[in-house]
Amino acid sequence: MRVFVTGASGFIGSAVVAELRSAGHQVLGLSRSEVSARAIVAAGAEAHHGALDDLERLAAGAARCDAVLHLAFDHDFSRFAESARAEARALDALCGALEGSGRPLVIASGTLGLAPGRVASEQDQIDFDAPASPRAAGVKIALAAVERGVRAVIVRLPPSVHGAGDHGFVARLVEIARQRGVCAYVGDGSSRWPAVHRRDAAALFRLAMEHAPAGATLHAVDDEAVAQHDIAAAIAEGLRLPLVSIAPEQAADHFGWLAPWLALDSPASSAITQQQLAWHPDGPKLLADLAAGHYFAT
Ligand SMILES: NC(=O)c1ccc[n+]([C@@H]2O[C@H](COP(=O)([O-])OP(=O)(O)OC[C@H]3O[C@@H](n4cnc5c(N)ncnc54)[C@H](OP(=O)(O)O)[C@@H]3O)[C@@H](O)[C@H]2O)c1
């Protein structure tokens, strides 16, 4: 298949491009700069110049391909709501381009906060109207497009998609520990996150594109639940820093914008996904990846 990938130069998107190429697919990657275009071409794909707010270029990219995988997102958390609105407009344009074709549109979403305090499954639904989840609008647009003949599929990613080159939440925890000179967890550190290695996540995007039915929600989850205490202990070990507990009232000062995400006890399962798509993650687990040392290279 010829596949249009948004976010093709990103941490997960670049793994998705590698996965698609090794399975024999052709890739057209959205690039908003010469730097990202060069990275996309070096990965064996073709670059399609454009950006999430250039809706005509987005639709043109989708129209040239048999499938669309959407992984682009502007992760500047100081304007998160605006980025979510831009993503929703982009998805609307992509759905418009695919309307009536039956072609797949696979989009990245998240598991965090789905069912706080218990293991979330693929059957747990997002509260589309909750103000705390502005990115839900994009998911709603994609799922509504199923009625218009788009094979839309949602892949929910855990808060840690890890591996070499990670610049997400776990990498930020490493950075904060370095800056503070201690590695902290909040309270008893029992709040849990699921996790997946980025190669396994990439494999699921490919399988979803090839085989998932319209309207499916899938979980790219390997570790169901890793306690914040254990993540902090692995970082303390890697950086040779003291491991300390801090009170919940100190969390915002210590962790900044990351504090509310750390507080979410949000384990998740992928039993349905594994069974439905014969997806078998075999990459390193989060704690093994931290023990491998690449998060701590200077
Ligand atoms: N990494 C994780 O742990 C994690 C966890 C849960 C969910 N997710 C979700 O998974 C998806 C992929 O994440 P990631 O970690 O691969 O992100 P990333 O490394 O930050 O990459 C983001 C990608 O989006 C592109 N992009 C950003 N703004 C754009 C715009 N306005 N127009 C066009 N392209 C734009 C970037 O292009 P440039 O190369 O030009 O910057 C880059 O290719 C996102 O939806 C993310 O929220 C990630």
The ligand as a Tripos MOL2 file, in Angstrom:
@<TRIPOS>MOLECULE
LIG
   48    52     1     0     0
SMALL
NO_CHARGES

@<TRIPOS>ATOM
      1 N1          5.7460    9.6420   22.8160 N.am      1 LIG1
      2 C1          4.8500    9.2170   23.7090 C.2       1 LIG1
      3 O1          5.2410    8.7020   24.7830 O.2       1 LIG1
      4 C2          3.3580    9.3280   23.4310 C.ar      1 LIG1
      5 C3          2.4660    8.8570   24.3970 C.ar      1 LIG1
      6 C4          1.1010    8.9430   24.1540 C.ar      1 LIG1
      7 C5          0.6370    9.4880   22.9730 C.ar      1 LIG1
      8 N2          1.5240    9.9600   22.0480 N.ar      1 LIG1
      9 C6          0.9950   10.5450   20.7900 C.3       1 LIG1
     10 O2          1.5390    9.8530   19.6680 O.3       1 LIG1
     11 C7          1.6870   10.7570   18.5680 C.3       1 LIG1
     12 C8          3.1350   10.7660   18.1070 C.3       1 LIG1
     13 O3          3.9600   11.1750   19.1940 O.3       1 LIG1
     14 P1          5.5350   11.3570   19.0850 P.3       1 LIG1
     15 O4          6.0970   11.0410   20.4200 O.co2     1 LIG1
     16 O5          6.0590   10.6360   17.9010 O.co2     1 LIG1
     17 O6          5.6260   12.9410   18.8470 O.3       1 LIG1
     18 P2          6.8920   13.8160   18.4320 P.3       1 LIG1
     19 O7          8.1510   13.0430   18.5020 O.co2     1 LIG1
     20 O8          6.7740   15.0940   19.1950 O.co2     1 LIG1
     21 O9          6.6290   14.1040   16.8850 O.3       1 LIG1
     22 C9          5.5950   14.9580   16.4760 C.3       1 LIG1
     23 C10         5.5170   14.9230   14.9770 C.3       1 LIG1
     24 O10         4.4700   15.8050   14.5800 O.3       1 LIG1
     25 C11         5.0100   16.7420   13.6370 C.3       1 LIG1
     26 N3          4.2990   18.0010   13.8120 N.ar      1 LIG1
     27 C12         4.1260   18.7200   14.9630 C.ar      1 LIG1
     28 N4          3.4000   19.8180   14.7080 N.ar      1 LIG1
     29 C13         3.1260   19.8010   13.3860 C.ar      1 LIG1
     30 C14         2.4320   20.6710   12.5200 C.ar      1 LIG1
     31 N5          1.8740   21.8040   12.9830 N.pl3     1 LIG1
     32 N6          2.3460   20.3420   11.2170 N.ar      1 LIG1
     33 C15         2.9230   19.2110   10.7450 C.ar      1 LIG1
     34 N7          3.5910   18.3440   11.5040 N.ar      1 LIG1
     35 C16         3.6970   18.6430   12.8080 C.ar      1 LIG1
     36 C17         6.4810   16.8540   13.9800 C.3       1 LIG1
     37 O11         7.1940   17.3650   12.8710 O.3       1 LIG1
     38 P3          8.6650   18.0100   13.0180 P.3       1 LIG1
     39 O12         9.6280   16.8760   12.8160 O.co2     1 LIG1
     40 O13         8.7150   19.0000   11.9200 O.co2     1 LIG1
     41 O14         8.7720   18.6170   14.3930 O.co2     1 LIG1
     42 C18         6.7940   15.3970   14.2790 C.3       1 LIG1
     43 O15         6.9200   14.6690   13.0730 O.3       1 LIG1
     44 C19         1.1860   12.1050   19.0810 C.3       1 LIG1
     45 O16        -0.1810   12.2290   18.8070 O.3       1 LIG1
     46 C20         1.4040   11.9780   20.5870 C.3       1 LIG1
     47 O17         0.6280   12.8840   21.3460 O.3       1 LIG1
     48 C21         2.8710    9.8990   22.2510 C.ar      1 LIG1
@<TRIPOS>BOND
     1     1     2 1
     2     2     3 2
     3     2     4 1
     4     4     5 ar
     5     4    48 ar
     6     5     6 ar
     7     6     7 ar
     8     7     8 ar
     9     8     9 1
    10     8    48 ar
    11     9    10 1
    12     9    46 1
    13    10    11 1
    14    11    12 1
    15    11    44 1
    16    12    13 1
    17    13    14 1
    18    14    15 2
    19    14    16 1
    20    14    17 1
    21    17    18 1
    22    18    19 2
    23    18    20 1
    24    18    21 1
    25    21    22 1
    26    22    23 1
    27    23    24 1
    28    23    42 1
    29    24    25 1
    30    25    26 1
    31    25    36 1
    32    26    27 ar
    33    26    35 ar
    34    27    28 ar
    35    28    29 ar
    36    29    30 ar
    37    29    35 ar
    38    30    31 1
    39    30    32 ar
    40    32    33 ar
    41    33    34 ar
    42    34    35 ar
    43    36    37 1
    44    36    42 1
    45    37    38 1
    46    38    39 2
    47    38    40 1
    48    38    41 1
    49    42    43 1
    50    44    45 1
    51    44    46 1
    52    46    47 1
@<TRIPOS>SUBSTRUCTURE
     1 LIG1         1 GROUP 0 **** ****
